[in-house]
Amino acid sequence: MSDDAIDLPHLKAWLDEETGVEAAINVSRMRGGGSCEMFELLRSDQRWVIRRAPISAVSSTAHDVVREYKIISALQGGSAKVPELLAVSADLSLVGSPFYIMKYVDGEVIRRKLPPQYINSPETQPAIGESLIDALVELHAFDWRNSAMVDLAKPDNFLRRQVDRWMNQLEGYRSRELDGVDSVARWLSDNLPAKGDLTVMHGDYKIDNTMYSKDLPPRVLTIVDFEMTTVGDPLVDLAWAIIFWPEKDNLIAIASPDSEGGMNADYCQTPEQLIQRYADKTGRDMTSFQWYQAFAAWKLGIVLEASYSKYLAGESKNPGHEFFGFVVDELMKRAKRFAV
């Protein structure tokens, strides 16, 4: 048993049986992975990735990697850019908690800075936003009604359930005054769109939940992190992605033109241009998109407030959770800006 609670001989024997192929393996921890943990798996001449639920949160439905595997499996074979899968298990004796294995993708994840090759070729940077939108359009076009996604979602009255659901969530850990959270909730309820479409909804779609090509021009190779994926309103995904778009003066943007190594301001599309690209490719009515922009920022603020509340209570030493307080305040400002 390794320090990471991975029983290599047991894992090897299980994989040999699952795949019908006997092969030596090597496992090493990787950076990244968000809420879950990631390990590189070398097996023969192939590279895979183990995505493991945190051992400290085995019982938490927030890290249901088995469900995530089923979602990605359901999306195989369509136009959606999803990882290739190898195996899944909830057997804790293998790696310490439930996990699944997916194909390694040799790509770039855009976080604080753009990759050097993107920076050095600023004229190719518009492809970042174009590919981000196009990959979302492909995901939303997936025929979920004729797939296993039917059994993994509860789409009835999706939008109507959202405001009460997230206000109830907040009440479980509300510990400070959040400017705008109640007034925006009332506005959202009073201005609910008459009818929204239903598609596969990623649930956390943003630039750093995609992997881009290393070669130019930039293009999305795969979408990652399907923990929150369900069947819901696709415009929530679009509004969510726009929150983090590298827009000048957006204090929570990823790779902002304001920051070192960020998008070149001369080649960075405006949010309106990306929204229009999505509208042109899908034909969806964007009349009520203001509602979705308010809702996405409001909901994300409530989600992140859970971690900030833990920090305030002394239950978390994660420095990122302290920073979430600022992010939540910025998100509520954003929500109020649209909730008019």
Residue, then its C-alpha position, 0 to 999 in steps of 0.5 A: m500500500s502506497d502513501d496515497a492508499i493505492d494498493l498497486p498489486h491489487l489494482k494491477a490484478w483488478l485492471d488485468e481482469e477488467t480489461g482482459v489484458e495483463a500489464a505492468i502499471n505505475v502510478s504517480r500523483m498529479r497536480g490539479g483535479g479540482s475537488c477530486e484527486m488525480f493520479e497518472l497511471l502508466r500501463s504498458d505503453q499507454r497513459w491514463v488518469i485515475r480520478r479519485a474521490p477525496i478519501s476524507a469525503v467518501s460518503s459525500t454525494a458531492h464527489d460521486v465519481v461513479r455517477e460522473y463515470k456513468i455520465i461520461s460513458a453516456l456521452q461517448g460516441g456523440s459529438a461532445k468532447v469527453p474523455e475516453l474511459l477505461a474502468v470504474s470502481a467503488d471498491l475502497s481497497l483498490v485506491g482508498s476511495p471510489f475512482y474511475i480511469m480515463k485516457y490521458v490527454d496531452g493538453e493545456v489547462i488555462r488558469r492564471k496565465l495563457p501557455p507561452q505559445y498562445i502568448n507569443s501568437p496573440e493573433t490566434q487567441p480568438a480561437i480560445g473563445e470560439s472553441l470554448i463556445d463551439a464545444l459547449v454547443e456540441l455538448h448541448a446538441f447531444d441527444w440525451r433523450n435516447s441515451a443513458m442520461v435519461d436515467l441520471a437526471k430529473p429535468d421536470n420544472f428545472l428552473r422553477r426549482q432552482v431559487d428555493r433549492w439554493m436559498n435552502q442550501l445557503e441557510g445551512y451555513r449562512s453566517r454573515e450578511l451577503d449584500g444582494v443575496d435576498s433581493v436577487a433571489r426575489w428578482l429571480s423568482d419574479n422574473l423566471p423565464a417562461k420556458g427554458d430548453l432542456t439539454v445535457m448541462h455540464g453544471d460547471y462549464k468554464i475555461d479551466n474545465t476544458m483542455y486545449s491543444k498545445d499546437l496552434p490555433p488553440r482548440v478544445l480537446t476535451i471537457v473535464d469535471f462532470e460532477m455537476t452534470t445533469v439535464g437542465d437549461p443550457l443557458v445556465d452553462l453559457a452564463w456560467a462560462i461568461i462569469f470567468w471569461p477574461e474580460k478587462d476589469n473582471l476581477i475574477a476572470i481567468a487569464s484576464p487582459d489586466s494580468e501578466g500572461g493574460m489574454n491580449a486585449d486586442y484579440c480578446q472577444t467581448p462576452e457579447q461576441l461569445i454570447q452571439r456566437y452561441a446564439d448563431k450556432t444554436g438558434r436559441d432565443m436569448t431574450s431572457f439571458q439577463w436572468y441567466q447571468a444574474f442566476a449564474a453569479w448568484k448561485l456560484g456565490i452561494v456555492l462558494e460561500a459554503s467553503y468561506s463559512k468553513y474558513l470563518a468557523g475555523e473548520s478549514k485551513n485552505p487558503g483558497h477558502e479565505f479568498f472565496g470571501f472576496v469572490v463571493d462578494e464580487l459575484m453578488k455585485r455581478a448578480k445585482r448588476f443583471a438583476v434589474 
